[in-house]
Amino acid sequence: MTTTTRGRPRSFDRDRALETALLAFWEHGFEATPISALAKAMGIGVPSLYAAFGDKKTLFREVVDAYARTHGAFTARALSEEPTARDGVARMLREAAAEYTAADHPRGCLVISAATNCTPDSADVEEMLRARRNANIAAIRRRIEEDVDAGILPADTDAAALARLTGVTVQGMSQQARDGATRAELEAVAALAMQPWPSQEARA
């Protein structure tokens, strides 16, 4: 007979339970994923869920942090690892096409799609995700500005517009993936989205 502590089995794997919650929120969104369904998917009771993760909003915030460290980490990696902003954004969009259409998890991006149609009671959840999306665009802009300062991109490069274009492209790719677009189709979009970028040769 399994010994329990405050209703939670000793075999409870918190990381696995968190990943289960992540996939549920990713698939159905914050509003449409009730606590009862989360607990059932995790294989624990509702009281155990509260004991382990707090309320639904607290759990969701932890899920979003976990997503940023795992499935969504390709964005920051691309910007930091590639030698130029252009290379970083091009890689980011290519990897978004692959990540958003992968078969082993829900399609699209959790940070983009998980808080649509929120009620007023969940306005803080919607704002949290909006802030993360805006922070991503700001990070892209800073990376572009670094290349402008270094002379890699022309001095008249509109860093804000290019960063916003990237954000619009990523968000559109996420929705298109959820609507059934293939990886190849999204890779074609990613390539087209790079055409407005000024090239290094354009500085001459």
N, C-alpha and C positions, 0 to 999 in steps of 0.2 A: 504494500500500500504506500503510495507516494505521500511523503510528509509535506505539509504546506505551511507557509508563513504568511499570515494575514491574507489568506486566500490566493496566494501566488505560488505555483509549483516551484520547487527548488531548481528544477531543470529550465526555468524561464531564461531565455536567451534575449537579453535586452536589445542587443544590436540587430538580431534577426527580426525581432518584433518591430523595431524602428524601421527597418527596410520594408517590412510588410505594410506598415502605415504609409510610408513614402509612396509605394506603388499604388495604394488605394487612393490617396489624395491626388496623385499624378493622373490616374485614370478618370476619376469622377469629379475632382475639384473639392475645395474645402467645404462649400455649403452643402453639397449633395452627398457627403460622406458622414453618416451619423456615427456617434460614439459606439452604438451597439454593433454596427457593422465592422468597425475597426477592431473592437474587442473580439468579435467572432473570428475575424481573419487572423488575428494574432494568437488565437487559441487560449485566451484568458478571459476572465470575467471583467465586467465594467469597473467594479471596485479596484481590481488589480491594475487595470489600465491607469486609473486616477492615481493610485499609489506609486506607480512606476514613472509616469510621465506628466502628471498634473492634469489640467483640463484640456479640452480639445484645442484651444488656441495655443497653449503652451506646447503641446505635442506637435502642432503644425509648425511652430517656429523652429523646433528642434529638427523636424523633417526638412525644412528649407535649408537649415545650416548643413545637414547631412548631404542634401542634394548638391549644394555648392561645393562640397569637398569631394564629391564623387562624380556623378553623371554630368554635372554642370561645370566641372573644373577645367574643361578644355579651353574655355574662353580666356581665362587668366594665363594659362600655360602658353597659349599661342602668342599673346601679347608680350609675354616676358621672355620667351625662348627664341623668337625669330629676330633677325638682325634689324629689320625695319618695321615701321608701323604697317606699311602696305603688305609685307610678307605675313605679318601677324594677323591682320584682318582677313587676308585671303585664306590663310590656314584655318582661322576660326570659322569662316563660312563653309569651307569644305567639310570640316569636322562636324559642324552643325547638321549638314545634310546627312552625314552618316549616323550621328547620335539620334537625331529626331526621327529616323526611320528604322532604327535597330529593332530586331524582332524579339529581344529578350526583356523589353519593358514597354510601358505605354509610349505612344508617339508624342512628338512635340516636346515642349519645355515646361516643366512644372511651374517655374517662376512666372512664365508668361500666361499659362492657361488655368492655373488652379484657383484663381480668385475672380473669375468672371461671374456676373450676376449675383454678387454678394448682397445680402440684406444690410440695412443700416447698422444692425447689431455687429456685423462683421467688417465695418468700415476700416477698423484698425488693421485687419488682416490684408485687406486690399491695399491700404496705404503702405504697409510693410513691403509688399511685393513691388509696388510702384517705385518705392525708394531704391530697391535693389536693381531694378531695371535702369533707373536713371543713373545709379552709381556705375553700372557697367558702361553706359554711354559716356559718362564723365571720364572713366578710365581710358576708353578708346581715344577720346579727345586729347587727354594729356599725352598719350603715346604719340599721337600725330604731331602735337605741338613740339615734342622733343625732337622729332625729325625735322621740323621746320627750323628750329633753333640750331640744329646741327648742319643745316644746309642740304639735307638729304631730299627734302621736299621744297618746292618754291616758296618764297617768302609770302606770296599772296594766297597760299593754300587756305581754303576755308575749313579749318579743323572742326569747327562746330557742326557745319553742314555734313562733312564726311562722316563724323561720328554718328550724327542723327540718321544718315542714310544707312549706316551699318545696323543701327538699332532697328530701324524700320524693316530692313531686309531679314534680320534674324527673327523678329516677331512674325513677319509674314511667312517665313519658312516653317516656323513652328505650327502655325495654323494650317498651312497647306499640308504639312505632314499628317496632322490629325484628320484632314479631309481626304487623305489617301495618296498624296503625291509620293512618287518613288524617290529613292536616293539619287538616281541619275537626273531626274527632273530638277531636284533641288540643287544638285551640283551645277547644272546649267544656269540656274538663277544666280548662284554664288559667283560664277565666272562673269556674268553680265554686270553684276553689282560692282565689280572692280573697274569697269571701263571708265567711269567718271573720274577716277583717281589720276592726279597728275603723275607723270613718270619722272624719274630722276633726270632723264635726258631733257625734259621740258624746262630745266633750269638754265640751259645753255642760251 
